[in-house]
Amino acid sequence: MTDVLDRAVEALRRMPPEDRDSMAEAILTVAEGRLPLDIEPEHLPFVLEGLAQLERGEFVEGTPEELVAASFRSRVP
């Protein structure tokens, strides 16, 4: 596997089971060329922006808790 794929699989393994399963299903949907999951119209711009960020290699690693804590630490008082 490539480094990025190894990191993605490892990140999936750290996720809670219910999140991991839904993410794995989404990956399989795309990888197998199946019709995408239903996306609420108001969420579509955010999904498309997230996909564009992935294409550009713009993603942050860490648990949600770590990311939120880091964002609070980085704020200037």
C-alpha positions as CSV (number, residue, x, y, z in Angstrom):
1,M,0.0,0.0,0.0
2,T,1.1,3.6,-0.5
3,D,1.9,5.7,2.5
4,V,-1.3,7.8,2.2
5,L,-3.4,4.6,1.9
6,D,-1.6,3.1,5.0
7,R,-2.3,6.3,6.9
8,A,-6.0,6.3,5.8
9,V,-6.5,2.7,6.9
10,E,-4.8,3.4,10.2
11,A,-7.1,6.5,10.7
12,L,-10.1,4.4,10.0
13,R,-9.0,1.8,12.5
14,R,-8.9,4.5,15.2
15,M,-12.4,5.6,14.6
16,P,-15.4,4.5,16.6
17,P,-17.0,1.4,15.0
18,E,-20.1,3.1,13.8
19,D,-18.2,5.9,12.2
20,R,-15.6,3.5,10.8
21,D,-18.3,1.3,9.2
22,S,-20.1,4.3,7.5
23,M,-16.7,5.7,6.2
24,A,-15.7,2.3,4.9
25,E,-19.0,1.9,3.1
26,A,-18.5,5.3,1.5
27,I,-15.1,4.3,0.3
28,L,-16.3,1.1,-1.1
29,T,-19.1,2.9,-2.9
30,V,-16.6,5.2,-4.7
31,A,-14.0,2.5,-5.3
32,E,-16.6,0.1,-6.8
33,G,-18.1,2.8,-9.0
34,R,-21.5,2.4,-7.4
35,L,-24.0,5.2,-7.2
36,P,-23.1,7.6,-4.4
37,L,-24.9,7.8,-1.2
38,D,-27.8,10.3,-1.0
39,I,-26.4,13.7,0.0
40,E,-28.8,16.4,1.3
41,P,-28.7,19.3,-1.2
42,E,-27.6,21.8,1.5
43,H,-24.6,19.6,2.4
44,L,-23.4,19.2,-1.2
45,P,-21.2,22.3,-1.3
46,F,-19.4,21.1,1.9
47,V,-18.9,17.6,0.5
48,L,-17.5,18.9,-2.8
49,E,-15.1,21.3,-0.9
50,G,-14.0,18.3,1.2
51,L,-13.3,16.2,-1.9
52,A,-11.4,19.1,-3.5
53,Q,-9.3,19.5,-0.3
54,L,-8.5,15.7,-0.4
55,E,-7.5,16.1,-4.1
56,R,-5.1,18.9,-3.1
57,G,-3.7,16.9,-0.2
58,E,-5.1,19.3,2.3
59,F,-6.2,17.2,5.3
60,V,-5.4,17.2,9.0
61,E,-4.7,14.0,10.9
62,G,-5.9,13.5,14.5
63,T,-8.9,12.6,16.4
64,P,-11.8,15.2,16.6
65,E,-10.9,15.8,20.2
66,E,-7.2,16.5,19.4
67,L,-8.2,18.8,16.5
68,V,-10.6,20.8,18.6
69,A,-8.1,21.1,21.5
70,A,-5.4,22.3,19.0
71,S,-7.7,24.9,17.6
72,F,-8.3,26.4,21.0
73,R,-4.6,26.4,21.8
74,S,-3.8,28.2,18.6
75,R,-6.2,31.1,19.3
76,V,-4.6,34.4,20.2
77,P,-6.1,35.9,23.3
